[in-house]
Each structure stands twice: as structure tokens, then as C-alpha cells.
Amino acid sequence: MHLDVTTWSHVFKLDPDKELSDEWLERICLSGTDAIIVGGSTGVTFDNTVDLMSRIRRYEVPCVLEISDQDAIAPGFDLFFIPMVLNARDPQWIVGNHQKALREYGAILDWNQVMTEGYVILNGESTAAKMTQADTALDIKDVEAYARMADRLLHCPILYIEYSGAFGDMALVKRMRDLLHQARIFYGGGIDSPDKARQAAEAAHTVVVGNAVYEQPEQALATVQAVRDVRAHQPS
Amino acid sequence: MHLDVTTWSHVFKLDPDKELSDEWLERICLSGTDAIIVGGSTGVTFDNTVDLMSRIRRYEVPCVLEISDQDAIAPGFDLFFIPMVLNARDPQWIVGNHQKALREYGAILDWNQVMTEGYVILNGESTAAKMTQADTALDIKDVEAYARMADRLLHCPILYIEYSGAFGDMALVKRMRDLLHQARIFYGGGIDSPDKARQAAEAAHTVVVGNAVYEQPEQALATVQAVRDVRAHQPS
């Protein structure tokens, strides 16, 4: 298993609140993707999180929990990603929920398994944007400032550019990648075809494929090879 | 000059918006304190910041700007401390103002001079608490969670426990110090005598003396030796 996220170019994000057949789960887990992230915006519970985790655990692929609700924190994952929504207007999504979770689990956490994600949510129509009251009226200089904040001020190992539900501006994503000092850029949103995966792989370090798994699974599966093809022709 | 904050046991915090005679400034700067922090909650401007900095610059003591207002960011300091008020209810004081400042200065900043302070403001009556809408109704587990957040999640080199205007709970401060992994704990608030400075030095890594400089300057000056005496009898 590779738990070094800096080597990941493709990950799938699976939502505990959505149905996925055993057959499709197997195809996803054996696809050659670098990791599976378990996470979602709504309806995520301890039970459906543990259920999905234990099904993924039949395979060797690294399995990460992206924590969005402290009641759904379950042991047994390889890593725990902690999203901090930097452009949230509601401070609960910046540090508030994190403080509550640390109050409960801070003393027993294995910090070697914990990584922060500096999130910037850019699609104002998305559930994530509405839930966090994200300020999505940002120009490129605003996003640059958030990128530097995640990278240099907060030392987040991951800057997550989230367009959730829409395919974003890849020129912007690439520009953020080029200014990062240590963080890796994860891109998520609207990757529902190999072609879009290729474009995203050219801009971001790591491409996250989520909804397409449920909506166009064959296309979603084909994104793994598409990203691999881009990497094969790129210097790392 | 020592720019390694991990060696600092005593610092003075001077407010650009308050009057200090040349004679007293000299006594402060030559007191043997480890550094001078320039910062305040209200009335801080570019002009009064530069004025105070240039007066301190006549002496060899390290001089830090604690940035509270982006309009008062001036060059010429040895270090720049960036406070993030973790228990602020207003997100501007967690990351919002920081994003605006990075939007302006992010590309030209010397990041080697920048350090984050994870602030927890505990005196609800203070100007700082009111300005940031800090949630000060915290029990010890809440403060522990913020301490771990600053230390392990945000990688802040400084956890700043701020009682601003009142002398705090030194048992709490010491408990926070003991759970930190890498951060140093700065304590500020109500240190207006050598005795209080001693108590604070036994609890925190670094003791910050602020208002007393203006209100009881002889007592303030005597805190330097008081802290030194404690350190002389302590393992580092």
C-alpha cells in the first residue's frame, strides 16, 4: 500500500450515503486507482461509514476517511483527512467542528494518520458551498491567497479545489499548483469522462472522481487509465 | 540577536497607539527581555507602527510585528506574527483577514519571517474578545482541543493563551503546555508584578508583559528579572 499521498494521481471518492453494488465496488477498488476516499456532504453516519469501509477493506487499496461529521468518525481507516473550508462564512467549517472533534478524540488520535485539507469551494450551487456558506465570489487573486494560506500559513499537505458538481477552471487549478511550496493540489468536480480526467490531471497533482461513480460508472472507471496516460508523459 | 522564539522566556508587547517616553522605551529595550512585540487591538496604523518600530530599532532587541490590521503591515521587523483567533465566532479573525493580507502581500512575503500564533482568548471582558466575538465560555477540555488544534492540526509554532486585562488560570496554562507536541505557549494578561510574572513563567514557555508597561512601568520592568530567576531554577 502507498500511504504517501504525494504519489497519488487518481483517487475515487465514495459516498457512504449512496448505493453501490458489490460488483461495482470491486471494479472501483481493483481499478488501479491510488486510493479510495470515503466522504460525503449529507447523510453520512457512523453505521454507513463503517459499512462502506468494511466492504472496501476486502481489497488492498488504501482507504481514507474524509471527516465531515464527528459522529461518523470510525476507526480502521489508513488515513483521516480533515477538511478546513477556508472560504466558509460559517466558522464551524473552518475550525469549529474540528475543535469539537478534538475535544472528544484529541487525546487518543494517532496524529501520524491525520492530514489537513485546505478546501476552497468554488461552485456556489453545490451542496457543500451552501452548507458551509462558502464565499464563492472569488477572483484569481483571492484563490491564490487561499492557496498560500493552506500551503504556507496552515501547512496543509493538501489544497483541495472543489467544484463539486461542475467541471472547473483548469487554468486556475494549474496556476494554484504552480505557486504551492509543499502542498499537493487535489481537484474534484465534474470529472465524468476520460477527457475531463486528462485535463484535470494536467492541472492538479491528484484527480478526485466522485459522483460519476454513481452516475456514469463505466466512464468513471475509465478515468483511471486516462490519468495514468497523462502521468506517463509527464515529469513527476 | 536571538530570533529563535523557542529560547524566549520573556517579551514585552508595546502598543503603537499608546504613548511611551524615550526614557521608558530605552529602559524596556535594554531590560534584558528576549524580544519586543509591537501590536494592539485598536488604533494601530501604518504610521504609528513604523514610528514605534523605528524607535525600537535604535536598540539590539529583536522586534516583532503582531499583525492585527493589514493596513498596518510595515517592513523592517525581524519577524511577523500572524494571530489566528481559534475561538473567534467571527471568521474574519480566524482566516478572513489573513486571506485579504495574503491577497496583497502573499507573493512578496519572506515566509521565513512569518510565524502563526494560535490564539485562545479567555477573558470575555477584554477588547480583543469583544472585537473577535470570542467564545470564552470554555471548559478545560475545550481549551485542550484548541491547544491540540494549534499544535498538531495547524502546526502553529505558538499557542497564545490570552487573558488580556486579567491574570488567568495558571493551572490551565501549565496543563496546556504539558500537552503540546511542538508549539510554545505564550501567556499574556494581567502580569503587573514580579510575583505574577514568576507564576506565569512557571506555567508558560514565554511570558508576555503588555499593559503594565504603561500602567506600572517599574513593576513591568521588574518582571524581566523575575522570569529569569524562575528559568535559572528550571530545566529548560
Chai-1 contact restraints between the chains, C-beta under 6 A:
chainA,res_idxA,chainB,res_idxB,connection_type,confidence,min_distance_angstrom,max_distance_angstrom,comment,restraint_id
A,L86,B,V95,contact,1.0,0.0,6.0,A-B,restraint_1
A,P91,B,P91,contact,1.0,0.0,6.0,A-B,restraint_2
A,P91,B,I94,contact,1.0,0.0,6.0,A-B,restraint_3
A,I94,B,P91,contact,1.0,0.0,6.0,A-B,restraint_4
A,I94,B,I94,contact,1.0,0.0,6.0,A-B,restraint_5
A,I94,B,V95,contact,1.0,0.0,6.0,A-B,restraint_6
A,V95,B,L86,contact,1.0,0.0,6.0,A-B,restraint_7
A,V95,B,I94,contact,1.0,0.0,6.0,A-B,restraint_8
A,Q99,B,A145,contact,1.0,0.0,6.0,A-B,restraint_9
A,Q99,B,Y146,contact,1.0,0.0,6.0,A-B,restraint_10
A,Q99,B,M149,contact,1.0,0.0,6.0,A-B,restraint_11
A,L102,B,A145,contact,1.0,0.0,6.0,A-B,restraint_12
A,L102,B,R148,contact,1.0,0.0,6.0,A-B,restraint_13
A,L102,B,M149,contact,1.0,0.0,6.0,A-B,restraint_14
A,R103,B,K141,contact,1.0,0.0,6.0,A-B,restraint_15
A,R103,B,A145,contact,1.0,0.0,6.0,A-B,restraint_16
A,G106,B,A145,contact,1.0,0.0,6.0,A-B,restraint_17
A,G106,B,R148,contact,1.0,0.0,6.0,A-B,restraint_18
A,W111,B,R152,contact,1.0,0.0,6.0,A-B,restraint_19
A,T116,B,L153,contact,1.0,0.0,6.0,A-B,restraint_20
A,K141,B,R103,contact,1.0,0.0,6.0,A-B,restraint_21
A,A145,B,Q99,contact,1.0,0.0,6.0,A-B,restraint_22
A,A145,B,L102,contact,1.0,0.0,6.0,A-B,restraint_23
A,A145,B,R103,contact,1.0,0.0,6.0,A-B,restraint_24
A,A145,B,G106,contact,1.0,0.0,6.0,A-B,restraint_25
A,Y146,B,Q99,contact,1.0,0.0,6.0,A-B,restraint_26
A,R148,B,L102,contact,1.0,0.0,6.0,A-B,restraint_27
A,R148,B,G106,contact,1.0,0.0,6.0,A-B,restraint_28
A,M149,B,Q99,contact,1.0,0.0,6.0,A-B,restraint_29
A,M149,B,L102,contact,1.0,0.0,6.0,A-B,restraint_30
A,R152,B,W111,contact,1.0,0.0,6.0,A-B,restraint_31
A,L153,B,T116,contact,1.0,0.0,6.0,A-B,restraint_32
A,L154,B,L154,contact,1.0,0.0,6.0,A-B,restraint_33
A,H155,B,H155,contact,1.0,0.0,6.0,A-B,restraint_34
